[in-house]
Amino acid sequence: MLYWALVFFIVAIVAALFGFGGIAAGAASIAKILFIIFLVLFVISLLLGLGRRGKNVL
């Protein structure tokens, strides 16, 4: 998912350089949404991993 966020971010930068404002804004918003989803899933998996690790220690 982080890969797709980076792809849309690069598309937004290239579109902005060539003057396509609407495409750049759309790609940037998609990149932001995917990045936020990635961060949320990463934090959830990190917390679940720490929870499992604590139970196996005892």
C-alpha positions as CSV (number, residue, x, y, z in Angstrom):
1,M,0.0,0.0,0.0
2,L,2.9,2.3,0.7
3,Y,4.1,1.6,-2.8
4,W,0.8,2.8,-4.3
5,A,0.9,6.0,-2.2
6,L,4.4,6.7,-3.5
7,V,3.3,6.0,-7.1
8,F,0.4,8.5,-6.8
9,F,2.7,11.0,-5.1
10,I,5.1,10.8,-8.0
11,V,2.2,11.1,-10.5
12,A,1.1,14.2,-8.6
13,I,4.5,15.8,-8.8
14,V,4.9,15.1,-12.5
15,A,1.4,16.4,-13.3
16,A,2.1,19.6,-11.3
17,L,5.4,20.2,-13.2
18,F,3.5,20.0,-16.5
19,G,0.7,22.2,-15.3
20,F,-2.1,19.7,-14.9
21,G,-3.5,21.1,-11.7
22,G,-6.7,18.9,-11.5
23,I,-4.8,15.7,-12.1
24,A,-2.1,16.7,-9.6
25,A,-4.6,17.5,-6.9
26,G,-6.5,14.2,-7.5
27,A,-3.3,12.1,-7.4
28,A,-2.1,13.9,-4.3
29,S,-5.3,13.3,-2.4
30,I,-5.3,9.6,-3.3
31,A,-1.6,9.4,-2.1
32,K,-2.6,11.1,1.2
33,I,-5.5,8.7,1.7
34,L,-3.4,5.6,1.0
35,F,-0.6,6.9,3.2
36,I,-3.0,7.5,6.1
37,I,-4.5,4.0,5.6
38,F,-0.9,2.5,5.6
39,L,0.0,4.3,8.8
40,V,-3.2,3.2,10.6
41,L,-2.7,-0.5,9.5
42,F,1.0,-0.3,10.5
43,V,0.2,1.0,14.0
44,I,-2.5,-1.6,14.5
45,S,-0.2,-4.4,13.4
46,L,2.6,-3.0,15.7
47,L,0.3,-2.9,18.7
48,L,-1.1,-6.4,18.0
49,G,2.5,-7.7,17.6
50,L,3.5,-6.2,20.9
51,G,0.5,-7.6,22.6
52,R,1.2,-11.1,21.4
53,R,4.9,-10.8,22.4
54,G,4.0,-9.9,25.9
55,K,1.7,-12.9,26.3
56,N,4.3,-15.4,25.1
57,V,7.0,-14.2,27.5
58,L,5.2,-15.6,30.5
